[in-house]
Amino acid sequence: MPAADTDLALLTRAARAAGQVATGFTGPLAKRWDKPDGAGPVTEADIAVNETLAEMLRPARPGYGWLSEESPDTEDRLGADRVFIIDPIDGTRSFMDGATTWAHALAVAEAGVVVAAVIYLPMRDQLYSAAAGQGAFVNGRPIAPSRREAVDGASVLAARPALDPSLWKDGVPRFKREYRPSLAYRMAAVAEGRFDAMLTLRDSWEWDVAAGDLILREAGARVTDRTGGPLVFNNPQPLVNGVLAGGASVHAGLLAGLAGS
């Protein structure tokens, strides 16, 4: 079985190749359609990137399972020791709008734990990377989370539904809500210390958060589900119970304030 850093080199090459494919399309002009059951939009660029990643990654690791937002899911991955978890374009709406905050999110998980990960924003040439036990980096530079201690006034990346008072024990904490459309990018930005924390209290698809989970942990951040439990991947239904991440103090403060935590 290849070492995690070998997998990281493979993911890095694949992410950069994905960026070349995706930037060959013009987001606002790319063909688009809606997925069934209200699962959101998809574009021809998403499909082209997915095909490129599958052609690069699957032959290189034929024994690995495959879980991608844009591929049919099968039970075969559940019996694999390692599995690729892929979001070809995270932030498709951002891509469609012609913005720059969409990303390719690539991860390898072993026994439910992510061991290699890359989040790449090709329009910004920002490549976040991590391998288990090796630290986390952006463009080769080590990163670390915010050391802020107080939740009051903290900058927290969250969608507006997270401000529903019913989700909090004593009302919504007095943090400063920020937002970025790509969930993977939100996680990477917190790992880098550009924001104090991020949270999503809805069930989250594994492909959106797997890469960010390892990058956050290797940067030294705390990352859990909405109840404080670890994120576990390659589930039969590929969802996790929300995500909460940040520096240790802000994470603890947000977790303590959540109803049902």
C-alpha positions, 0 to 999 in steps of 0.5 A: 500500500503506498504511503500517504505522502505518495498519495499526496503527490498523486492528488497534487498532480491530479488537482492541477490537471483538474484546474487546467480542465476547469479553466478551459471553460467559461463558467457563465457560458458552460452548459448546465442543468439541474440534478434530480431531487433538488441536488443542485446544478451541475455543468459540463465542466464538473463532468469533464473534471470528474472524467480527468480525475478518474482517468488519472487516479483510478488506474494509478491506484486500482485497489482504491475505492471511488466516491465522487459527487459526479460518479454513480456510487456503488457498494464496491468502495465499502470493501476497499482499504482506501478510497478516493473521495472527490468533489470535482468542483466544489462551489459550482454556483460560484463557478457558474457566476464567474467568481474565483472561490470554487475549488477542486477537493481531493482526498484519500481515506483509510479506515474512515480517516482521511490520510492525504488531501488537496484543495485547489483553487485554480483561479487563485492558484492556491493549493492547500495540502496535507498528509497524515502526520506531515502538517498542512500547507498552502503553496508549500507554506505551513499554515496554522489556525487562529489563536483567538479565544473568545467567541464574541466577535470571532469571524465565523464562516457559516451559511445563514441557516446556521443563525436559526436561534432554535439551533443554539441553547441561549441564542446565537452567539455574537460572532461575525458571520462571513460566507464563501460558497465553497465548503472546502474553501471555507475549511481551508481558509480556517485552517490557514487562520484567515477566519476564526471558525466555520460551521455547517449544521446540516448533514454534509456530503463527504466529498465536500468536507473530506479534504478539509478535515485533514487539512484542518487537523494537520494545521492544528485546528479542531474539527468535529461534527456538530455534536463534537464527534470525529468526522468518519468517512466512507459511510454507506450513506456518504454524509457526516453530521455537520461540521464545526472547525476552528482554533481550540477555544473558539471551537469549544465555545461554539460547540458548548452553545449548540443545542443538542451538543 
